[in-house]
């Protein structure tokens, strides 16, 4: 009888697990290796990137906080003209789209019989404090016989809270002028700007832009106020001149001035900056001008009032 051929069972293929296990036991390709040079390059790049990020953060912090080296606002109004026996009205103006006033201040009307009552002084205070610190000067102006509008910039006193800057100060001063001319209907030719310290620098800028005004009084303008920022040790670590936009250059607006000006220098100066620092700017002013020097003592108030009265008497609205 012929023998039957035995039928062989087909071989079962190995499972996926078995294949993976074999691959782990006998890897077909060796693991990749990283060169030491690549590691050093990556570490160096990481250090440089971290340093750039830290420097960028430092620039951002300086940009956000450097204004505090120049401006020193206070929000608490601790004194008003009433404390000096002067009648005044609280005023609000420069309203937002929602009707909220940006700026708040005081209106002090002149006595009806005063010789200088035809004039209105827009008073621009300095970089420290708020209107509380100006009451004595407002008493002097009222004694001279003029109407006075004094207000706090944004970020000061009860005005809207915003970080102070040269651009915002200019905007605030122009809003105050608009309030006088458009709301109180005061002729521009009878308005006098009066600024002290950094407020005098601002008054000079605004006066150069408005030749229709009657005149400008500049009390101890600061020659280089922004040096308070640029001379700070932290400013050497960042591009401070690119991050800070404020300049308060006296020379350019002085050369463009077309209205009479009274320049008042005090010594020793109560604020930062040289008492004679505005000499170059004074010489550049082409319009009629007058300059006086006064000691910064209480006894000089009467001399200042007399000088203001004489200067006002020479103006012709």
Backbone bond lengths (Angstrom), bond angles and torsions (degrees), N, CA, C in turn:
res aa  C-N    CA-C-N  psi(-1)  N-CA   C-N-CA  omega(-1)  CA-C   N-CA-C  phi
1 X - - - 1.454 - - 1.526 109.51 -
2 X 1.322 114.76 138.83 1.477 116.59 179.78 1.530 110.33 -71.45
3 X 1.375 112.48 140.70 1.488 117.97 -179.57 1.520 110.32 -78.35
4 X 1.290 112.09 138.73 1.468 116.97 176.00 1.529 110.26 -80.53
5 X 1.343 110.64 140.84 1.478 116.05 177.10 1.528 109.60 -79.89
6 X 1.304 113.64 133.41 1.494 118.47 178.22 1.533 110.19 -73.27
7 X 1.298 115.16 134.58 1.490 121.34 177.56 1.527 109.98 -88.76
8 X 1.329 115.24 119.48 1.480 119.80 178.49 1.527 111.01 -84.85
9 X 1.325 113.16 139.46 1.469 119.72 175.94 1.514 109.90 -74.19
10 X 1.345 116.64 135.26 1.481 118.19 177.34 1.531 110.62 -62.46
11 X 1.349 114.87 143.96 1.488 119.80 -178.32 1.520 111.22 -67.73
12 X 1.308 115.14 135.01 1.493 120.54 178.41 1.522 109.51 -76.50
13 X 1.344 118.24 124.92 1.482 119.89 179.68 1.521 110.25 -65.41
14 X 1.322 116.84 147.73 1.476 119.84 -179.68 1.536 110.74 -65.32
15 X 1.312 114.47 148.17 1.479 119.57 -179.48 1.528 110.73 -70.58
16 X 1.325 113.50 164.19 1.476 119.08 178.84 1.516 110.86 -61.40
17 X 1.340 117.28 -37.12 1.458 120.65 179.29 1.515 110.46 -63.27
18 X 1.339 113.62 -42.45 1.471 117.85 -179.41 1.526 110.46 -64.85
19 X 1.312 115.66 -39.22 1.467 118.40 179.34 1.526 110.29 -64.70
20 X 1.318 115.68 -42.08 1.462 118.61 179.61 1.515 111.28 -64.75
21 X 1.339 115.82 -39.29 1.479 120.63 179.58 1.525 110.55 -64.29
22 X 1.323 115.08 -42.52 1.470 118.25 178.47 1.523 110.65 -63.96
23 X 1.373 115.12 -37.30 1.463 118.11 179.77 1.521 112.22 -65.46
24 X 1.347 116.34 -33.37 1.456 119.42 178.33 1.518 111.11 -72.24
25 X 1.350 115.81 -35.79 1.461 118.67 -178.09 1.514 112.18 -73.64
26 X 1.303 114.30 -36.03 1.472 118.61 -178.45 1.517 108.65 -130.53
27 X 1.354 117.75 78.89 1.466 119.13 -178.07 1.506 110.68 -63.15
28 X 1.354 112.53 138.13 1.459 117.46 -178.55 1.512 112.02 -76.72
29 X 1.392 116.88 -32.30 1.460 120.51 -179.33 1.531 109.65 -121.77
30 X 1.279 119.03 140.61 1.464 121.34 178.72 1.528 110.08 -71.00
31 X 1.351 119.76 150.19 1.477 122.19 -179.86 1.531 110.50 -64.10
32 X 1.377 116.42 147.79 1.472 119.36 179.42 1.525 111.02 -68.59
33 X 1.276 116.09 151.48 1.457 122.24 178.03 1.523 109.27 -117.69
34 X 1.361 117.32 150.33 1.461 123.82 -179.50 1.515 108.07 -110.40
35 X 1.316 115.12 131.16 1.459 118.95 -178.01 1.523 110.70 -75.45
36 X 1.308 116.32 152.83 1.461 121.59 178.65 1.523 111.33 -64.30
37 X 1.329 116.82 -34.44 1.463 120.28 179.00 1.519 111.03 -62.16
38 X 1.350 115.23 -41.61 1.468 118.93 179.44 1.518 110.62 -63.79
39 X 1.332 117.02 -41.57 1.460 120.66 178.74 1.528 111.84 -62.10
40 X 1.334 116.38 -43.06 1.459 120.13 178.81 1.524 111.51 -64.85
41 X 1.348 116.54 -40.44 1.460 120.11 178.57 1.522 111.29 -63.61
42 X 1.336 116.47 -44.38 1.464 120.49 179.41 1.523 111.31 -63.40
43 X 1.344 116.94 -41.13 1.460 120.38 179.25 1.525 110.60 -64.63
44 X 1.334 116.75 -42.33 1.460 120.05 178.67 1.516 111.98 -63.82
45 X 1.338 116.66 -42.12 1.457 120.32 178.86 1.529 111.10 -63.12
46 X 1.319 116.54 -37.75 1.467 120.36 178.95 1.521 111.03 -65.50
47 X 1.338 115.70 -41.31 1.464 119.38 179.54 1.525 110.45 -64.99
48 X 1.353 116.96 -43.30 1.464 120.67 179.19 1.528 110.45 -63.24
49 X 1.338 117.43 -43.20 1.464 120.81 179.65 1.524 110.92 -62.73
50 X 1.337 116.86 -40.49 1.466 120.20 178.57 1.525 110.96 -65.20
51 X 1.348 116.26 -39.43 1.466 119.86 179.19 1.530 111.00 -65.70
52 X 1.350 116.60 -40.43 1.467 120.21 178.61 1.526 110.43 -64.18
53 X 1.321 116.52 -41.71 1.470 119.86 178.42 1.525 111.13 -63.88
54 X 1.339 116.75 -41.74 1.465 120.02 178.98 1.523 111.02 -64.73
55 X 1.338 116.76 -40.75 1.465 120.38 179.17 1.529 111.13 -67.06
56 X 1.344 115.63 -39.06 1.464 119.52 176.30 1.518 111.32 -62.49
57 X 1.340 116.83 -40.80 1.463 119.82 177.51 1.517 110.90 -64.84
58 X 1.345 117.16 -37.80 1.464 120.90 177.49 1.530 110.89 -64.06
59 X 1.334 117.29 -41.66 1.467 121.07 177.23 1.522 110.91 -61.20
60 X 1.335 115.96 -42.67 1.463 119.99 -179.98 1.530 111.10 -63.87
61 X 1.332 116.90 -43.34 1.460 120.16 179.36 1.521 111.18 -65.05
62 X 1.339 116.79 -39.06 1.466 120.04 178.78 1.519 110.20 -65.64
63 X 1.335 116.99 -43.26 1.466 120.75 179.25 1.520 111.09 -61.62
64 X 1.323 116.87 -38.04 1.456 120.12 -177.61 1.525 113.03 -76.10
65 X 1.319 117.61 -31.10 1.457 119.62 -172.00 1.512 116.69 -113.23
66 X 1.343 118.12 -6.07 1.469 119.51 -174.70 1.525 112.35 -65.92
67 X 1.322 118.31 -24.52 1.463 120.62 -178.93 1.533 111.45 -59.44
68 X 1.332 116.67 -26.82 1.461 120.08 -178.15 1.528 112.50 -70.32
69 X 1.326 117.26 -13.58 1.464 120.38 175.14 1.530 111.65 -76.31
70 X 1.332 117.54 -20.29 1.458 122.23 -178.24 1.523 112.36 -110.48
71 X 1.313 116.89 -43.42 1.462 121.45 -176.93 1.532 109.65 -101.62
72 X 1.336 115.32 136.36 1.465 119.85 -179.60 1.528 109.06 -132.15
73 X 1.327 116.66 71.96 1.469 119.46 -176.14 1.520 112.57 -76.61
74 X 1.316 114.06 156.63 1.463 121.89 173.18 1.522 108.11 -129.89
75 X 1.310 116.55 140.92 1.466 119.85 -177.68 1.526 112.91 -94.91
76 X 1.312 117.62 -21.90 1.471 120.94 -176.49 1.525 110.39 -82.08
77 X 1.328 116.45 117.84 1.465 122.05 176.16 1.526 107.20 -92.83
78 X 1.327 115.59 103.40 1.463 121.03 -172.53 1.518 113.32 -98.58
79 X 1.341 117.25 -7.99 1.464 120.19 -176.70 1.510 109.20 -147.07
80 X 1.323 116.98 142.76 1.465 122.32 178.51 1.523 109.03 -129.63
81 X 1.326 118.31 169.55 1.472 119.55 177.06 1.519 113.16 -58.12
82 X 1.328 117.67 -25.46 1.470 119.81 179.30 1.514 111.20 -61.14
83 X 1.327 117.76 -30.32 1.464 120.36 179.61 1.513 111.57 -67.70
84 X 1.341 117.19 -18.48 1.460 121.91 176.91 1.529 111.51 -104.85
85 X 1.326 116.63 11.44 1.454 120.35 177.28 1.517 114.65 79.67
86 X 1.346 118.36 19.08 1.464 121.45 179.85 1.515 110.15 -104.31
87 X 1.329 115.49 134.50 1.457 120.01 173.17 1.526 109.05 -76.07
88 X 1.333 117.06 141.22 1.464 120.61 -179.45 1.515 109.44 -154.06
89 X 1.300 115.21 162.00 1.464 121.93 174.46 1.525 108.79 -117.44
90 X 1.319 116.40 133.93 1.459 120.03 171.85 1.524 108.68 -76.69
91 X 1.324 117.45 132.32 1.463 121.39 -177.26 1.523 109.49 -126.65
92 X 1.318 114.87 152.85 1.460 122.62 176.23 1.520 107.46 -134.77
93 X 1.331 116.73 141.97 1.462 119.77 -178.92 1.518 109.43 -158.32
94 X 1.328 115.67 -176.75 1.468 122.92 -176.62 1.522 110.10 57.87
95 X 1.348 115.62 59.77 1.457 120.25 -175.91 1.527 111.72 -74.96
96 X 1.326 114.80 152.27 1.458 121.29 176.57 1.530 109.22 -81.99
97 X 1.336 116.14 -179.63 1.460 120.64 178.62 1.520 111.87 -63.55
98 X 1.336 116.58 -24.09 1.468 120.50 179.24 1.521 112.35 -91.69
99 X 1.340 116.83 4.09 1.450 120.34 177.90 1.510 115.20 88.41
100 X 1.319 118.54 7.02 1.460 121.49 179.89 1.532 109.69 -87.67
101 X 1.319 118.59 127.67 1.474 120.07 179.98 1.525 111.64 -70.79
102 X 1.319 114.62 136.47 1.467 119.10 177.16 1.528 111.27 -82.86
103 X 1.327 116.62 -34.37 1.462 121.27 -171.81 1.521 110.75 -122.10
104 X 1.332 114.79 143.62 1.461 120.91 177.21 1.525 108.77 -132.52
105 X 1.336 115.10 146.30 1.453 118.42 -178.11 1.509 112.05 -163.19
106 X 1.329 114.24 -161.30 1.464 121.40 -177.12 1.517 110.04 -126.47
107 X 1.323 115.21 138.99 1.463 121.94 171.98 1.514 107.53 -110.88
108 X 1.336 115.92 120.64 1.461 122.16 -179.35 1.525 107.29 -118.02
109 X 1.305 116.35 108.79 1.465 120.93 -177.05 1.520 110.62 -79.24
110 X 1.327 115.61 144.14 1.459 121.12 177.57 1.526 109.84 -75.46
111 X 1.302 115.05 155.77 1.471 119.00 172.61 1.531 108.36 -63.24
112 X 1.305 115.91 138.99 1.468 120.13 -175.11 1.521 112.47 -60.83
113 X 1.326 117.92 -26.85 1.464 121.31 -177.70 1.533 112.44 -93.18
114 X 1.320 117.89 0.19 1.463 120.26 -177.41 1.524 110.68 -68.24
115 X 1.325 116.02 142.65 1.468 120.64 -176.88 1.521 112.51 -64.30
116 X 1.342 117.16 -32.28 1.462 120.64 -175.66 1.521 112.71 -101.94
117 X 1.335 117.28 19.27 1.467 119.99 -175.02 1.527 112.89 -66.84
118 X 1.340 117.70 -12.13 1.462 119.10 177.30 1.523 111.79 -74.77
119 X 1.336 117.43 -12.84 1.457 121.74 -178.39 1.525 110.81 -99.80
120 X 1.317 114.58 148.65 1.468 121.65 173.86 1.523 108.21 -124.80
121 X 1.316 116.43 127.07 1.464 121.93 179.88 1.522 109.20 -99.39
122 X 1.312 115.53 126.87 1.468 121.40 170.49 1.519 106.59 -96.02
123 X 1.326 115.97 108.31 1.461 121.00 -174.34 1.529 110.72 -91.42
124 X 1.340 116.19 128.86 1.465 123.19 -178.96 1.529 108.51 -116.94
125 X 1.333 116.13 107.73 1.466 118.67 -176.01 1.533 111.23 -78.25
126 X 1.320 115.12 173.63 1.459 121.32 -176.36 1.514 112.97 -81.22
127 X 1.345 115.05 -165.98 1.461 120.87 -171.51 1.521 113.76 -84.39
128 X 1.334 118.44 -6.00 1.460 121.50 -176.16 1.522 111.21 -106.30
129 X 1.321 116.44 145.46 1.459 121.68 171.69 1.505 114.44 69.39
130 X 1.324 116.66 -131.95 1.468 123.64 177.95 1.524 108.50 -164.97
131 X 1.321 117.26 -160.62 1.459 120.61 -177.42 1.526 113.26 -59.98
132 X 1.334 117.22 -24.23 1.463 119.66 179.28 1.518 111.80 -56.41
133 X 1.337 116.09 -31.74 1.464 120.35 -176.03 1.523 112.97 -83.88
134 X 1.331 117.97 -0.99 1.470 120.75 -174.00 1.522 113.64 -108.13
135 X 1.325 117.95 0.24 1.466 120.03 -171.33 1.521 111.51 -57.70
136 X 1.342 117.43 -42.83 1.466 119.38 -178.26 1.531 111.05 -62.02
137 X 1.312 117.25 -38.80 1.466 120.43 179.15 1.530 110.76 -70.60
138 X 1.319 116.92 -34.39 1.462 119.34 176.69 1.524 110.97 -68.49
139 X 1.340 116.84 -33.59 1.462 120.56 174.67 1.525 109.84 -61.51
140 X 1.336 116.53 -41.79 1.462 120.73 178.87 1.529 110.73 -62.19
141 X 1.337 116.70 -46.12 1.463 120.04 -179.57 1.525 111.09 -63.61
142 X 1.321 116.60 -40.89 1.461 119.67 178.15 1.521 110.24 -63.58
143 X 1.335 116.59 -36.51 1.451 120.04 178.30 1.515 112.99 -66.77
144 X 1.329 116.52 -29.40 1.462 120.44 176.26 1.520 110.54 -69.71
145 X 1.343 116.77 -25.05 1.461 119.99 174.50 1.509 115.85 105.34
146 X 1.340 118.02 22.44 1.462 120.71 -179.63 1.524 110.19 -106.92
147 X 1.333 115.91 159.39 1.454 120.93 167.40 1.526 108.28 -75.24
148 X 1.326 116.80 148.89 1.466 119.77 -176.52 1.523 109.88 -134.39
149 X 1.335 115.18 131.64 1.457 121.29 165.74 1.520 106.95 -115.60
150 X 1.325 116.15 118.16 1.464 122.00 175.42 1.520 107.57 -120.93
151 X 1.304 117.19 139.34 1.465 120.13 -177.11 1.522 109.40 -145.16
152 X 1.334 114.42 163.24 1.456 121.32 175.13 1.526 109.71 -98.18
153 X 1.323 115.99 136.57 1.458 120.36 174.19 1.531 109.29 -66.98
154 X 1.310 115.72 164.86 1.464 119.15 173.58 1.534 109.52 -59.53
155 X 1.318 115.57 134.42 1.459 120.78 -176.32 1.514 112.71 96.69
156 X 1.334 117.71 -9.37 1.457 122.61 -178.80 1.521 110.08 -116.40
157 X 1.330 115.94 146.63 1.459 121.02 173.04 1.520 112.35 53.93
158 X 1.335 115.33 -131.94 1.457 120.94 -177.78 1.528 112.77 -97.89
159 X 1.309 117.09 7.15 1.465 119.84 176.71 1.529 109.65 -73.32
160 X 1.318 114.72 167.12 1.468 120.72 -177.77 1.522 110.56 -54.91
161 X 1.320 115.74 139.46 1.462 119.17 -178.38 1.522 109.98 -80.81
162 X 1.306 115.96 114.78 1.456 123.76 171.48 1.515 108.48 -150.81
163 X 1.312 115.70 153.28 1.459 119.84 -179.07 1.525 110.13 -65.39
164 X 1.330 118.80 127.71 1.472 120.40 -179.61 1.531 111.30 -67.04
165 X 1.312 115.06 149.80 1.462 121.75 174.23 1.521 107.62 -160.56
166 X 1.330 116.55 164.98 1.457 120.49 178.95 1.523 110.80 -61.51
167 X 1.317 117.22 -42.50 1.466 120.36 -179.54 1.520 110.97 -63.31
168 X 1.335 117.33 -41.85 1.466 120.04 179.95 1.518 110.92 -70.23
169 X 1.314 118.52 -36.39 1.464 120.30 176.48 1.528 110.60 -62.08
170 X 1.330 116.53 -42.71 1.472 119.18 177.95 1.521 110.59 -61.37
171 X 1.317 115.94 -43.09 1.463 120.09 179.93 1.524 110.75 -63.51
172 X 1.325 116.83 -42.03 1.463 120.85 179.57 1.530 111.13 -62.84
173 X 1.330 116.43 -44.12 1.474 120.04 -179.64 1.525 110.96 -64.00
174 X 1.318 117.05 -38.91 1.471 119.71 178.17 1.530 111.26 -68.31
175 X 1.320 117.19 -35.29 1.465 119.80 174.81 1.530 110.43 -63.42
176 X 1.336 116.60 -38.79 1.460 119.87 178.91 1.530 110.79 -65.45
177 X 1.324 117.42 -40.61 1.461 120.42 175.61 1.528 110.96 -61.85
178 X 1.319 115.75 -42.34 1.465 119.71 179.55 1.527 110.72 -63.96
179 X 1.328 116.36 -36.83 1.458 119.95 177.45 1.528 110.59 -62.08
180 X 1.325 116.46 -42.81 1.468 120.04 -179.33 1.527 111.65 -66.12
181 X 1.322 116.75 -44.50 1.468 119.60 -174.91 1.522 112.99 -81.19
182 X 1.330 117.89 -39.98 1.467 120.93 -174.40 1.521 113.22 -89.71
183 X 1.332 117.43 -37.07 1.465 120.46 -176.89 1.525 111.95 -92.30
184 X 1.322 116.66 -44.56 1.469 119.93 -179.53 1.524 111.97 -94.74
185 X 1.315 117.17 -4.60 1.470 123.25 175.46 1.533 111.98 55.76
186 X 1.314 115.17 43.71 1.463 121.46 177.20 1.521 108.26 -92.24
187 X 1.327 119.31 127.27 1.472 120.92 179.72 1.522 111.17 -60.66
188 X 1.331 115.79 136.22 1.463 120.08 -178.90 1.519 111.45 -59.92
189 X 1.325 117.25 -31.03 1.450 121.33 -178.85 1.514 114.58 -70.10
190 X 1.345 117.54 -2.48 1.467 120.69 176.91 1.528 111.80 -115.81
191 X 1.327 116.75 9.62 1.468 120.85 -178.11 1.523 109.76 -99.46
192 X 1.326 115.58 133.21 1.462 122.78 179.14 1.531 108.28 -119.46
193 X 1.308 116.48 130.82 1.459 121.42 173.94 1.522 108.81 -86.29
194 X 1.311 116.15 137.48 1.465 121.29 178.69 1.523 107.55 -136.81
195 X 1.340 116.64 115.45 1.450 120.58 -178.47 1.514 111.81 -127.81
196 X 1.338 114.68 152.35 1.467 120.58 179.71 1.522 109.46 -128.04
197 X 1.349 116.41 138.71 1.459 119.80 179.22 1.516 110.27 61.93
198 X 1.320 116.87 -128.72 1.458 120.18 177.98 1.525 110.86 -65.66
199 X 1.335 116.94 -26.37 1.459 120.49 174.52 1.520 111.92 -64.64
200 X 1.340 117.73 -27.85 1.460 120.50 175.78 1.522 110.80 -70.99
201 X 1.332 116.88 -38.47 1.464 120.09 175.06 1.526 110.02 -60.06
202 X 1.334 115.48 -42.62 1.466 120.10 178.04 1.522 110.67 -64.82
203 X 1.337 117.17 -43.93 1.471 120.99 -179.38 1.523 110.78 -58.78
204 X 1.334 117.04 -38.40 1.460 120.29 179.75 1.531 110.31 -66.41
205 X 1.328 117.54 -41.25 1.467 120.68 178.02 1.522 111.21 -61.57
206 X 1.334 116.59 -45.73 1.464 120.70 -177.80 1.525 110.30 -68.72
207 X 1.335 117.11 -39.11 1.465 120.55 179.62 1.520 111.05 -62.95
208 X 1.328 117.55 -37.07 1.464 120.82 179.14 1.524 110.98 -66.71
209 X 1.335 116.85 -27.41 1.468 121.10 -179.42 1.529 112.46 -85.38
210 X 1.339 117.25 -14.91 1.472 120.76 -174.15 1.529 110.51 -129.27
211 X 1.317 117.18 79.66 1.479 119.75 179.54 1.522 112.97 -69.07
212 X 1.326 118.19 -6.05 1.462 120.37 179.58 1.527 112.40 -82.13
213 X 1.330 118.25 -8.38 1.460 120.91 -178.99 1.525 110.98 -76.37
214 X 1.340 115.58 165.86 1.466 120.24 -175.82 1.521 112.52 -77.76
215 X 1.322 117.69 -35.78 1.457 119.90 -177.48 1.513 110.73 174.75
216 X 1.348 115.51 -179.40 1.459 120.99 -178.46 1.524 109.02 -145.27
217 X 1.337 115.36 137.51 1.464 122.83 176.89 1.523 107.36 -111.52
218 X 1.326 116.24 128.01 1.469 122.05 -174.80 1.520 108.93 -120.76
219 X 1.320 115.58 106.24 1.466 120.53 -178.10 1.525 109.69 -99.87
220 X 1.295 116.04 111.27 1.464 123.13 176.82 1.526 112.53 50.39
221 X 1.333 118.63 56.65 1.474 118.84 175.71 1.517 110.42 -62.17
222 X 1.317 116.56 150.09 1.460 122.46 -176.74 1.520 109.57 -94.71
223 X 1.325 115.88 130.35 1.458 120.34 -174.65 1.526 112.08 -70.75
224 X 1.301 118.28 -45.96 1.471 121.26 -177.26 1.525 109.08 -140.63
225 X 1.319 118.09 67.13 1.469 119.82 -174.93 1.519 114.11 -63.84
226 X 1.342 117.18 -29.44 1.462 119.56 -175.90 1.529 111.46 -73.11
227 X 1.333 117.27 -9.08 1.465 119.49 173.96 1.521 111.08 -61.07
228 X 1.325 117.29 -23.06 1.464 119.94 175.83 1.525 111.09 -60.18
229 X 1.327 116.36 -27.20 1.470 121.17 176.52 1.524 110.91 -89.42
230 X 1.342 115.85 -49.30 1.462 119.50 -173.60 1.524 113.09 -69.33
231 X 1.328 118.51 -24.89 1.461 121.42 179.81 1.520 112.94 -88.81
232 X 1.305 117.28 -2.77 1.462 120.29 177.19 1.529 109.44 -67.93
233 X 1.339 119.30 137.95 1.472 120.78 -178.70 1.522 113.70 -54.89
234 X 1.322 117.53 -32.62 1.471 120.17 -179.82 1.519 112.36 -68.80
235 X 1.345 116.80 -22.83 1.463 119.75 -179.70 1.523 111.58 -68.55
236 X 1.341 117.44 -19.74 1.464 119.99 179.94 1.533 112.54 -75.83
237 X 1.308 116.18 -13.96 1.468 120.17 -177.86 1.524 112.33 -91.96
238 X 1.321 117.38 -9.08 1.460 121.42 -175.79 1.526 109.03 -135.91
239 X 1.345 117.97 163.85 1.476 119.95 174.80 1.525 110.37 -77.37
240 X 1.340 116.32 75.66 1.460 121.74 -171.35 1.521 112.61 -59.34
241 X 1.327 117.87 -38.62 1.464 120.33 -177.52 1.528 112.15 -68.12
242 X 1.328 116.95 -20.50 1.464 119.97 175.41 1.522 111.47 -88.33
243 X 1.317 116.77 -29.57 1.460 120.47 -176.40 1.526 112.31 -83.93
244 X 1.330 117.56 -27.11 1.467 121.71 -176.82 1.519 108.88 -104.94
245 X 1.318 116.78 125.22 1.473 121.24 -177.30 1.526 112.82 -93.97
246 X 1.330 118.04 -20.43 1.461 120.85 -177.96 1.526 110.31 -65.91
247 X 1.354 116.03 142.54 1.461 120.88 178.55 1.538 111.53 -136.26
248 X 1.313 118.10 -44.45 1.464 122.55 -178.64 1.529 111.30 50.31
249 X 1.302 115.58 56.74 1.461 121.19 177.76 1.520 109.52 -79.02
250 X 1.325 117.08 122.65 1.462 120.79 -179.27 1.524 112.53 -78.57
251 X 1.316 117.42 -34.77 1.466 120.78 -169.69 1.530 113.27 -66.04
252 X 1.324 117.28 -45.07 1.466 120.08 -176.41 1.526 111.92 -63.23
253 X 1.353 119.69 -51.26 1.471 117.57 178.47 1.519 113.08 -67.30
254 X 1.329 118.14 -29.99 1.471 119.54 177.72 1.520 110.10 -63.80
255 X 1.333 117.35 -41.12 1.467 120.88 179.42 1.520 111.80 -66.82
256 X 1.340 117.10 -24.42 1.468 121.07 -179.53 1.524 113.09 -95.04
257 X 1.328 117.40 2.08 1.464 121.13 -175.59 1.525 110.49 -70.66
258 X 1.329 116.83 132.17 1.468 122.18 -179.38 1.521 112.74 -124.80
259 X 1.316 117.40 12.32 1.460 120.32 179.85 1.531 108.65 -125.11
260 X 1.339 118.54 158.70 1.465 120.85 -179.83 1.529 111.63 -59.90
261 X 1.316 115.31 146.19 1.463 119.91 -177.76 1.520 110.63 -137.05
262 X 1.328 115.81 145.64 1.460 123.79 174.36 1.521 107.31 -119.23
263 X 1.331 116.15 118.08 1.466 122.53 -178.15 1.525 107.95 -105.17
264 X 1.325 116.44 124.82 1.462 122.30 -177.38 1.525 108.80 -118.28
265 X 1.318 116.45 119.90 1.461 121.94 177.51 1.519 108.80 -106.89
266 X 1.325 115.85 138.09 1.460 121.36 178.50 1.523 109.67 -118.73
267 X 1.315 117.40 147.44 1.457 120.45 173.43 1.527 108.65 -142.27
268 X 1.341 119.19 144.53 1.461 121.34 -13.90 1.516 110.31 -66.89
269 X 1.320 117.46 149.70 1.456 121.11 -174.37 1.519 110.77 -65.55
270 X 1.345 118.84 129.89 1.461 120.93 178.51 1.514 112.74 -75.63
271 X 1.306 118.32 -12.05 1.455 121.40 -178.86 1.519 108.90 -124.61
272 X 1.319 116.52 169.18 1.455 120.73 -177.96 1.514 110.05 -63.13
273 X 1.292 115.72 148.19 1.453 119.86 179.61 1.520 111.18 109.52
274 X 1.290 115.84 154.58 1.457 121.24 -177.99 1.524 110.74 -77.70
275 X 1.348 116.50 141.76 1.467 119.79 -179.70 1.518 111.09 -68.77
276 X 1.340 116.82 -20.87 1.466 119.57 179.84 1.522 111.67 -105.32
277 X 1.324 115.59 10.81 1.455 119.15 -173.75 1.512 114.51 -66.14
278 X 1.346 117.31 -19.39 1.455 119.23 -177.68 1.516 112.50 -90.66
279 X 1.348 117.98 9.39 1.462 120.64 -175.50 1.523 111.85 -59.37
280 X 1.337 116.99 -44.51 1.467 119.95 -179.90 1.523 110.70 -62.88
281 X 1.322 117.04 -43.17 1.462 120.35 -179.51 1.524 110.30 -63.73
282 X 1.324 116.96 -40.24 1.466 120.22 179.19 1.524 110.96 -60.00
283 X 1.315 116.70 -43.04 1.458 120.10 -179.28 1.524 111.83 -65.43
284 X 1.327 117.68 -27.83 1.467 121.09 -178.43 1.526 112.91 -77.90
285 X 1.319 117.63 -21.06 1.466 120.32 -176.02 1.529 109.99 -67.57
286 X 1.348 119.57 120.21 1.462 121.64 -176.05 1.524 113.83 -84.06
287 X 1.335 117.22 -21.39 1.471 120.05 -175.91 1.530 110.40 -81.12
288 X 1.328 114.95 172.68 1.463 120.49 179.70 1.525 109.57 -57.74
289 X 1.339 116.23 134.37 1.459 119.79 -173.75 1.522 110.59 -146.91
290 X 1.324 114.11 162.06 1.458 120.99 179.72 1.527 107.02 -147.89
291 X 1.342 116.48 141.89 1.456 119.60 -179.67 1.519 109.48 -132.50
292 X 1.340 116.25 135.99 1.461 120.89 177.46 1.526 109.17 -133.56
293 X 1.320 115.76 153.79 1.459 122.36 176.47 1.517 108.79 -115.31
294 X 1.317 116.11 132.90 1.456 121.63 -179.45 1.516 109.73 -134.77
295 X 1.320 118.51 140.66 1.470 119.59 172.38 1.523 109.40 -70.88
296 X 1.325 117.12 142.51 1.474 120.31 -178.70 1.525 109.62 -83.87
297 X 1.328 115.69 64.96 1.453 122.48 177.35 1.516 108.61 -126.52
298 X 1.314 115.36 165.71 1.469 118.72 -177.98 1.528 111.63 -63.55
299 X 1.335 116.95 -28.11 1.447 119.41 -178.95 1.508 114.34 -70.60
300 X 1.322 116.60 -12.22 1.461 120.08 -178.11 1.518 112.49 -84.30
301 X 1.343 118.56 -7.56 1.456 120.24 -176.93 1.522 111.50 -62.11
302 X 1.318 116.60 -41.07 1.459 119.36 -179.43 1.519 111.21 -66.70
303 X 1.353 115.94 -38.83 1.468 119.58 177.09 1.526 110.48 -63.69
304 X 1.330 116.07 -40.25 1.462 119.82 179.52 1.525 110.47 -65.49
305 X 1.328 117.28 -42.82 1.465 120.40 178.62 1.526 110.90 -61.49
306 X 1.316 116.88 -40.30 1.467 120.23 179.23 1.520 111.09 -66.07
307 X 1.341 116.43 -41.49 1.469 119.76 178.95 1.516 111.16 -64.26
308 X 1.334 117.14 -41.44 1.463 120.48 178.18 1.532 110.64 -63.26
309 X 1.332 117.01 -42.37 1.458 120.34 -179.39 1.529 110.91 -62.83
310 X 1.330 117.06 -42.48 1.460 120.17 178.80 1.516 110.89 -64.47
311 X 1.315 116.24 -43.13 1.467 120.15 -178.95 1.522 110.66 -64.76
312 X 1.324 116.93 -43.11 1.472 120.39 178.10 1.520 111.34 -62.63
313 X 1.327 115.86 -35.77 1.447 119.07 179.98 1.506 113.45 -65.90
314 X 1.323 117.38 -22.32 1.446 121.53 179.58 1.539 113.02 -88.03
315 X 1.331 116.88 -9.28 1.462 120.17 179.57 1.528 110.10 -81.05
316 X 1.304 114.98 149.90 1.471 120.30 178.33 1.526 108.88 -129.44
317 X 1.328 117.56 99.91 1.463 119.99 -177.60 1.521 111.85 -67.20
